[in-house]
Amino acid sequence: MSIATTFQAGKRLTAAQLNLKPYLHALQNTSQNITSSSVITQAVTFDAELVDTINGHSTSSNTSRYTPSVAGYYRCSGIVALAANTTGDRAAQFKKNGSAVDGAPYFSVPAVNGTGFVSTTVFAEAMIFCNGTTDYVELYVGQNSGSTLATQVSSTLTKSYMMIEWMAP
């Protein structure tokens, strides 16, 4: 059966109709200031996408969120790249609907001491269940250097990114 006989001309196809697995790979091209805090308080914003199979992410509103329209378990991974600073720690964590999730630990790294390092990167990963309607996932970051640190967006450095992939219903 051809697509022309199955779908109406001019009508937008859905991921389910095309049998596409929900997947997002979002990047940060615009630097974001991360304030110093003792907790992981700020959602990372993403203003570019390499791929978004189900349009669950927007680069113009709520740019930190991925809202999948397919219920199931999602494998989430990401990196936040922060400006060089030799004080304090950096941490990242995936959250669902703005709250920590059991089984989604936060990952922490100490500040990089010495010279020659341009930025500090912190990794996060999680397996999170989303209901396919209202649940959303965000990558959060925190740092306690005592001053505001910017995320790094230079093309020669690691950029902050998040990848979210549907795994199973």
PyMOL commands that set and color helices and strands:
alter all, ss='L'
color gray80, all
select helices_A, chain A and resi 3-6+15-18
alter helices_A, ss='H'
color red, helices_A
select strands_A, chain A and resi 23-27+33-34+42-43+48-52+72-83+89-96+99-100+107-110+119-130+137-143+149-150+161-168
alter strands_A, ss='S'
color yellow, strands_A
deselect
rebuild
show_as cartoon
